[in-house]
């Protein structure tokens, strides 16, 4: 029963960032950092990864691990989680372009990679202005202009780092639960 509950909670936590699609007031979802074209891949992989993490944490938790070992695992998980968050922020700032769409009061983001080809029709324009005025928000044209390999590597990097961050967050929550359960059982 605990395994099923742990699995269900972790998958729910994995899906929680997606709730931003529901426009919860004052809540910007973590998933909004990922361009919409990649979200269809990032979300199911993140949910599957969180489910796997839940099962593994429950399994290792049932093995009555020593508190010292749990602490070491927690420390490593925190380090990996922080590293993934920093890497996600770096990729987002360097390789993703956000384009304001005033007509719909929204923003669209595209994974284009860290460089700008600076070729016609976008010579002298910023990446954002190039996409907005010359490439017409059409993903195929954007991928073609910035290089399909570059954009695909950027998308893959975003997905892998996002899934790593979410998974490590799940590991930390799971380890906290296991530690608490063991303390309660020991009392």
Helices and strands as residue ranges (DSSP letters): H 2-16, G 17-22, G 30-33, H 36-62, H 67-95, E 96-101, G 102-104, E 106-111, H 127-129, I 130-134, H 139-146, H 148-186
